[in-house]
């Protein structure tokens, strides 16, 4: 995926990411509160050698060699058994071994003794007792003899003190890890959900994808203009028209642009003619131009055109007038085929002259419905958008959400904010298949 696709996924799934981050933080807080606190205290032993027969350098080298073996003595019974007696503790030798440790920093004569306990005072007390006993054991083992061999002396140079804060759990680290873990999980889940080619299955998917209002949905009906619609489909067109009137303050747009998203289907092809026919039933004088239907698609969904029909492209070429290319349909509306001269028209000429012809149609009809796409010719969304009063986006059931988002972004790029979205196809709301027109009329003032 490209970077802009990740940005789109994160914008759409920001609530999921936020919730996941908060959950990670809450889990870290709970885990930290339930973890037993442990305090660490440390005492330091200083080791030196004192010999009458060797130099100070030799003594130092001798101590550095010997001191490396002393940390292991901290686990010996000679060191820990007196500690248990002093503490009067019920701990076993194996258990207290888990609480103590010792180390010799490299190239030093120090032995650091560390003790862990449930309280700061206990940790300091154990560390001091272990350090004192280790000192005594070292003195016993390295006591020297009358021959003048080097003797080793150990001193508790740095007594342990009670620590101010526990060593475990590390609250700051745990919260940071919980926060980052929750954020990471949220981002991964968002990417997985967003990269799975999410498809439009219901009305709720539309508003989540592009933030546009869903004006209506139309179930599959006859894929042509003359087919008889079920009463349910008639009702769905009525609801769509009513919503359109409400959005427009009680007036239908003089020029309505319709663009379809997703794989071409019979429902998409028939929508313009069926909706225009329904508008015509309300008494409005209506005209339809489907720029996505090419001449070779003669007899296509509701077009009724033949390979010899003149059309919009011929008007653009100056080879016909609008009166020449207007054809009445059985539903009482008018249609204008795209024509046979599309290949002769440059895109610049179509953009320059197409809008003026559409304005002329707007003066002659109450509603002119133009179906166009980004790459339809000679009428594209770029040509129709400047003169359109409203735009609808048709989305077929099962369309990929990314395709819808790309289409809406293209419309917005040419300065068009779609009035809303219409979902085509999918499940019917009821099993009604009654045939015959319902003759549901919607009368509005100002319609001829």
N, C-alpha and C positions, 0 to 999 in steps of 0.2 A: 504494500500500500504506500501511497505517497503521503508526504507530511501533512498536506491539507486534509487528507482523509482522516488521519489520526486526530487532528484538531476538531474535525466535525464530530467524530465519535466521542471525544472527551466533552464537547459542549452538550451533546445530546444525553450523555450518561453521567453528567456531573453529580447528580443526586446519588447515584449508585456509588461513585468514587468517594463522595463525602461520607456516606453512611458506612462504607467499608473502613475508611480511615478512623471514624469515631469508634467503630466496633473494636478495631485493633488497639486503640488507646484505652478503651474500657477494659478489655481483656488484660492489658498490661497493668492497669491500676489494680484490678482484682487479684491477679497473680502476685503482684508485689505485696499487697496487703496480707495475703495468705502465707507468704514465704516466711519461715522462721528467721529472725534477725540473728546475725552472727557478728561478733566483734573480734578483731585481731589486735594483739598487743605484741610488741617486740622489745627484747632486751639484747644488749650487745656485750660480748666478751672480747677482751683484748689479750692477746697471747704474746709472751716475750720469752727470750732465752737468756740465761745468765751462766757463763762458763769462764773459769779462770784460765783455761788453756787455749782458748780460741779467740779470734778477733771478732769485733762487732759485725763485720761483714759476714763472717762464717756463721755467727749466731743467727743473723737475719735470714740467711739462705736456709739454715737448718729449720727455723720456725716455719718459713714459707712452705717447705716440703712437708712438715709434720701436720700443719694446721689443716691441710686438705682432708685428712682422715677424721677430724674431730666431729663434723656435722653428723656422721652416722652414729656417733655415740649417744645422741639424744634419744634414740629409740631403745637403748639398752635398759634392762631391769635395774641396773645399778643407779641409773639416773631417775627413772620414773617411779620405782617402788617407794622411795622416800616421799615423792610428791603426793602419791595417793594417800600415804599415811598422814602427811601434813594437812591435806584437804579433808581427811576423814570422809572420803568419797566412796560411793558404791560402784564407781566405774571399774571396769576390768583393765588389765594392762593393754589389751588389744584396743579397747575403746579410747583410752587416753593417747595411745600412739596416733590415732586419727586426728587428734586435736593439736599436735605439736609438730614442729619441723625446725630444721636448722640449715644454714647455708654459710659458705665462705666466699665473700666477694673476691673475684680473681685478683691475684697479686697483692692481697692484703693479709694482715695478721688478725683480722676480726672474724668472729663467729657470731652470726645473728640468729637468735632463738625466737621463734614466733609461736604464739599459742592462740587458739581460737576457743571462744566460749559464748554462752548465751547472753552474758552481761559483760559490760566493759570492765568492771572490777574483777570479775573472775578471770577474764583473759589476762589482765595485768598480773594478777597474783600467780597464775600458773606459769606465765612466761618467766617471772622472777625466780620462782622455785626451781624450774627446770634449769635456768641459767646457773643458779648457785650450785645445784647438784652436779651439773656438767663441769663446772669449775673444779669441784672437789675430785671428781673422777679423773679429770685430766692431770691434776696434781699427783694423785696416787699413781697413775700410770707412768708419768714422766718425772718421777721424783729424783732421778739421778743417783749417783753413788759416791763413795769416798775416793774413787779413782779420778775424779775431776771431770767426768763426762758432763755434757751440757744438761742443765735442768730446765724444765719448762714451767713457767708460771702463768696462770690464767686469772684474770680479774674481771669482775662485772663492771665494766666501764660505763655502760648506759643502762640504768635500770628501766624496766617497762613502766609505763604510765597508762592509766585508763583512757582508751580512745574516745574522742568526742562523738564519733558517728560510726554506725555499723559498716562493716566491709561488705556485707551481703544482707539483703539484696541492694543492688545499686539502682536506686529509684530513678535517677535521671536517665541512666542508660536504658533501663527497662522501658520507660515511657517513650524514649526516642525510638527504640526498636519496635515497640508496639505501633507507634504512629507510622513509621516507615513500612512496616509489614502490612498494616491495613491499607495504606496508600498503594503499595505494590500489588496487593491482591485485587483492589478495586480497579486499577489500571489494566491489569491482565484480563480480568473478567469483562471489562468494557470493550477491550480490543477483540476478545473472542466473540462476544455478542455482536459487535459491529462489523466484524470481518466475515460473518457467516452468511452474507448475502441475504440479510433480513428482507422479507417480502411483505407487501401490503396485503393483510388478510381481513382487516376490519376497519371501521371508521376511526377507531382510536389510534391506529398506526399512522394515519395521515397527519393528524395534528402533531404527533410526536416528531414526525420526520421534518416538517417544514414550518410548523407553527401557523398554518393557515386554517381558516374555518372550513369545516366540511359542510357544504351547502346542501348536499343530498347524495343519494345513491340510487342507481337504476340497475335492477336485476336483468339478466339476459332475457331479451325478447326477440321478436323477428328481426333479422339482420337486413332489413330493407325498409323503405319508406311506406310501401303499400301493405305490408303485413299487418294483420290485426293484432293489436296489443291486448294483453290480459288486463283485467281491471286493476290488478296490483301495479303493473307498470304504468298505467295511466295515472294512478294515484301518486306514484313516485315522481312523475313529471309535474304533476300539479304541485306537490310539495316543493319541488325545486323552483318552479316558477314563482310560487308564493314567497319563498325565501329571497329570491332575486329581487322581487318587488319591494320587500321590506328593506333589503340592503340599499336599494336605489331610491328610497323615499317614495315608493308608489309608482315609479315610472320605469319602464323597460329601457335599456340602452339602445340608442339609435344604431350603434355599431358594436356588436358583441364578438370578440375574438375568442375562439376556442382552440386550445392546443392539447394534444394527447400525449401521454407518456406510456412507455412500455411497448411490448410487442403489438403490432397492428392486429386488430381483430374485427370481426363483423359488428360487434357492439360499438366500437369506436367509429366505424364507418357510418353506421346507421344513426348514431346519436344526433348529429347535426340536423338531419332531415326530420327525424321523429320529434325532436324538441321544437324545431321551427314549425312543424305541422301543428304541434300542440299550441304554440303561441298564436298561430294562425286561427285556431279554433276559438281563441278568445276575442277575435275580431281585429287583430293587428295585421296589417299588410306586411308580409314577411318574405325575405329573399335569402337564399343560401348559396354560399360559394365554398366549395371544398377544394382548397389548393393542394391537398395531399393526394387527391385522386387524379391520376394521369390518364391521358386519352386512351392508352392501350388497355386500361382497366374498364372498358366499356361494359355497361350493364352491372357495374359494381354496386355495392350496397346502397341501394336507394338512389343512385345517381340517375339512372335511366338514360344515360348519354350513349351515343354511338360514335364510331370513329370519324364520322363526317360532321359532327356538331361543331359549330362555331363556339367560341368561348371567350373568357376574359383575356387570354393572351392575344386573341385576334383584335380585341378592342385596343389593347396596348400598341399593337402594330399599326393601328389605323385602318385595318382591313374590315372592320365591322363597327357598328354602334351598339350601345347597350340594348336598344330595342331589338336588335338582331339576335342577341345571345340570351335573351330572357325566355325561359321555358316554364310553363305552368305545370305543376304536379297535380296528381289526383287528390292530394290533401288540401289543395287550394293555395298553396304557397308557390313561390317562384324559385327557380334555381338558375345559376349561371355556371355552365361547365368551365373547366380550366382552359379548354381549347386545344387546337392542334399546333399552335405556333410557339410553344414554350421554348423550343431550342433556338429560335431566332432572336429571343429577347435577352439582352445582357442584364446582369443583376443591377447595374447602376441605373439603367433605363427603367427597370421594374420598380426600383425604390423611388425614383424621381417622379414617375407618372402614375404609379399604382395608387398612391394615397389620394391623389386628386380624383381618380375615378371612383374610389370608395366613398369619398365625400359626396359625389354626385348621386351615388346610390342611396346614401343617407338622407338626401333630400326627397327621394322618390318613395322610400319605404319607411314604415314605422320601425321595423327591426331588420337589420342586415346582419346575418350570422356568417362569420368567416372562420373556417377551420384552416389553420396554418401551422407550420412547424418551423424549426430553426433552419432546416435545409429545403423546405418546399419551394417550388419555383412556378410562376414568377412572384407569388405572394408569400413572403416569409413573415415571421413574427417581427422582424426588424422593420418591415414595410407597414404592417398593419398596426403595430403598437402605437405609433404617434397619433393616429386618428381614431383608435378604438376608445369607447367610453368605459368598457369593462372587459375583463378577461377571465375565462374559466379554464381550469386545468382538469382534463379527464385522466383518470388513473384506472387502468384495468386491474381487476382482482389478480393478485399474485405478482404484481410488478415489484421489481427490486426497489427498496427504499432509496438506494443511492441514485438510481435513474431519476426518481422524482425530485430529489434534492438538486441534481444537476440541471434539470429542466427549469425548476423555479429560479435557480441562480442565473440561468441564461435570460429569463424574462426580466428579472430585476436588473440585470446588466444593461438592458435597453430601456430602463426607466418604467417598467410595468410592474405594479404590485397586484398580483392576481386577486380577484374578488373572493375567490374560494376554490375549493376542490370538489369534484364529483367522482364518486367511486362507481365504476361500471362492473357488472358481473357479480359473481359470488353467490352466496346463499340467499334465497328469497325469505322474506320474513314470515310468509305463510304458504300454505300449500295451494292457495287459490289459483286455478288455471282457467277461470272462466273467460271465454272469448267474447269479443264484441266491444265496441267503444263504450266507455262510461259516459261520454259527453259531459265531462266536468268542465264548466266554463268559468273563466276568471275575467271579469270585466274591469277595466281600469279607465279612468278619465284620460282623455287625450289620445286614445288609440282609435284610428280610423276604422 
